[in-house]
Amino acid sequence: MPEDALSLLPERLELPRGRAALPESEVAASQRGRILQAVSDEVAHAGFAGATVTGITRRARVSRTTFYRCFSDKEEAFAAAHETISEQLVQFIRDQGVTLDDAAWEQRIELGVRGLAACLEARPTFARSFVVEIHAAGERLRRQRDVVVERHARSLARVAELAAASGADVRVPTELEVVGAIGAAEELVAREIRRTPPRRRLRLSAIVPPVVSIQTSLLRPV
């Protein structure tokens, strides 16, 4: 299910009483996961510029000492959260068409786009933090975002390559073309997020047809 596809928290969400009996690694993983979730929530609520370590530790229910034992500052924590969610999202989108024949490239694209929209709708704080606020988070996060865009682009190119190898009538796009297509999809998603008040439910169904159209058109032979 999309709502289960993205998570920053370990399986053990709460530390029970008698936590000293738990392995130290489990305690540390729980604390780190709560910090990663908290930095996403804090950035979504206050914006990256307005997010503070105090706000993050309050949301995570950890001490400042614990925070600084895990991360040097909010930027490092935000970068770790973004990297974790980005890896999960790329893998989830790839998995959507895994049961389809390689020649069914149009269905693969549509399933991937619908999966992306469903994941972000189910996790609106991730959507606001990692699609919109990441642009205000400094050069390190911009470079990291570029890497993620390139990974999505390679996945789209791979769909075309597999389809072509199976004998389908498909065009394999250039690197710049697939990066442009992914960038267009991200901008449409960001536009919907910016237009949605924080307390309103995020709906991304409107972006699915145009994104699918852009990506399938790119792969159709001229």
C-alpha positions in Angstrom: 0.0 0.0 0.0 1.3 3.5 -0.8 0.8 4.7 2.8 3.2 2.0 3.9 5.7 2.6 1.2 7.5 5.6 2.7 8.7 5.6 6.3 11.5 7.1 8.3 10.7 5.2 11.5 12.0 1.8 12.4 9.5 -1.0 13.1 9.7 -0.4 16.9 8.1 3.0 17.0 8.0 3.4 20.8 10.6 2.4 23.3 8.9 0.4 26.1 9.5 0.9 29.8 12.7 -0.8 30.9 14.4 0.5 27.7 17.8 -0.1 29.3 17.1 -3.8 28.6 16.9 -3.2 24.9 20.0 -3.5 22.7 21.8 -0.1 22.4 21.5 -0.4 18.6 17.7 -0.6 18.9 17.5 2.5 21.1 19.8 4.4 18.8 17.8 3.4 15.7 14.5 4.4 17.3 16.0 7.8 18.3 17.4 8.4 14.9 14.2 7.4 13.1 12.2 9.8 15.3 14.6 12.6 14.5 14.3 12.0 10.8 10.5 12.0 11.0 10.6 15.1 13.2 12.8 17.1 10.9 10.5 16.3 8.0 7.4 17.4 10.0 9.2 20.5 11.3 10.3 21.6 7.8 6.9 20.9 6.4 5.3 23.1 9.2 7.8 25.9 9.5 9.7 25.8 6.2 13.4 24.9 6.1 14.5 28.4 7.1 12.1 28.5 10.1 12.9 25.0 11.3 14.9 24.8 14.5 16.8 22.0 16.4 14.6 22.9 19.4 11.5 22.3 17.3 12.9 19.0 15.9 13.9 17.6 19.3 10.5 18.5 20.7 8.7 16.7 18.0 11.1 13.7 18.2 10.9 13.6 22.1 14.7 13.4 22.3 17.3 15.7 24.0 19.5 18.1 22.2 22.4 15.9 23.3 20.8 12.9 21.5 20.2 15.0 18.4 23.8 16.2 18.2 25.0 12.7 18.8 23.2 11.7 15.6 23.6 14.8 13.4 25.8 17.9 13.3 22.9 20.3 12.4 19.4 20.4 10.9 20.8 20.4 7.4 22.5 17.0 7.9 19.3 15.6 9.5 17.2 16.9 6.6 19.7 15.5 4.1 19.5 12.0 5.7 15.7 12.1 5.8 15.6 13.1 2.1 18.0 10.4 1.1 16.1 7.7 2.9 12.7 8.7 1.5 14.1 9.2 -2.0 15.6 5.7 -2.1 12.2 4.2 -1.0 10.3 6.2 -3.5 12.5 5.3 -6.5 12.3 1.6 -5.5 8.5 1.8 -5.0 8.0 3.3 -8.5 10.2 0.7 -10.1 8.3 -2.1 -8.4 4.9 -0.9 -9.8 5.5 -2.4 -13.2 7.6 -5.4 -12.2 4.9 -7.9 -13.1 4.3 -6.4 -16.6 6.0 -7.5 -19.8 8.9 -5.3 -20.9 6.9 -4.4 -24.0 4.1 -2.9 -21.9 6.0 0.4 -21.5 3.0 2.7 -21.5 1.4 0.8 -18.6 4.7 0.8 -16.7 4.9 4.5 -17.0 1.3 5.1 -15.9 1.6 2.7 -12.9 4.8 4.5 -11.8 3.2 8.0 -12.0 0.1 6.8 -10.2 2.3 5.2 -7.5 4.2 8.4 -7.1 1.1 10.5 -6.7 -0.4 8.0 -4.2 2.7 7.9 -2.1 3.0 11.6 -1.8 -0.7 12.0 -1.1 -0.4 9.5 1.7 2.6 11.4 3.2 2.0 15.1 2.6 4.7 16.2 5.1 7.2 14.3 3.0 5.8 15.9 -0.2 6.0 19.5 1.2 9.5 18.9 2.7 11.2 17.0 -0.1 9.5 18.5 -3.1 9.0 22.1 -2.2 11.2 23.1 0.8 14.3 21.3 -0.4 14.9 24.2 -2.8 15.4 26.5 0.2 17.7 24.0 2.0 21.1 25.1 0.5 23.6 23.8 -2.0 24.1 20.4 -0.4 20.5 19.5 -0.7 20.2 20.9 -4.2 23.0 18.7 -5.3 21.4 15.7 -3.5 18.1 16.5 -5.2 19.8 16.5 -8.6 21.1 13.0 -8.0 17.6 11.8 -7.1 16.2 13.4 -10.3 18.9 11.6 -12.3 18.0 8.3 -10.7 14.3 8.7 -11.7 15.5 9.7 -15.2 17.6 6.6 -15.5 14.6 4.5 -14.4 12.5 6.1 -17.2 15.2 5.5 -19.7 15.5 1.9 -18.6 11.8 1.4 -19.3 12.5 2.4 -22.9 15.6 0.3 -23.2 13.8 -2.8 -22.0 10.9 -2.2 -24.2 13.2 -1.7 -27.2 15.0 -4.9 -26.4 11.7 -6.8 -26.3 10.9 -5.6 -29.9 8.4 -2.9 -28.9 8.1 0.1 -31.2 9.6 2.6 -28.8 12.2 5.4 -28.8 15.0 5.5 -26.3 15.4 9.1 -25.2 18.6 11.0 -24.4 19.8 11.7 -20.9 18.8 15.4 -21.1 15.3 14.5 -22.4 14.5 12.1 -19.5 15.9 14.6 -17.0 13.7 17.2 -18.5 10.6 15.0 -18.3 11.3 14.2 -14.6 11.8 17.8 -13.9 8.5 18.7 -15.5 6.8 16.1 -13.4 8.4 17.4 -10.2 7.3 21.0 -11.0 3.7 19.9 -11.6 3.7 18.1 -8.2 5.3 21.1 -6.5 2.7 23.4 -8.0 -0.1 21.3 -6.5 1.6 21.2 -3.1 2.1 25.0 -3.0 -1.5 25.5 -3.9 -2.8 23.2 -1.1 -3.2 24.8 2.3 -1.2 22.9 5.0 -4.4 21.6 6.7 -6.2 20.6 3.5 -5.8 17.1 2.1 -3.2 16.9 -0.7 -4.7 15.6 -3.9 -2.4 14.9 -6.9 -4.8 13.1 -9.2 -4.8 16.1 -11.6 -1.1 15.8 -12.3 -1.3 12.1 -13.4 -2.6 12.5 -16.9 -0.2 15.3 -18.0 2.8 13.6 -16.5 1.9 10.3 -18.1 1.4 12.2 -21.4 4.7 13.9 -21.2 6.6 10.7 -20.5 4.8 8.5 -23.0 5.1 11.1 -25.7 8.9 11.2 -25.1 9.2 7.4 -25.8 6.9 7.3 -28.9 8.8 7.1 -32.2 8.6 10.4 -34.2 
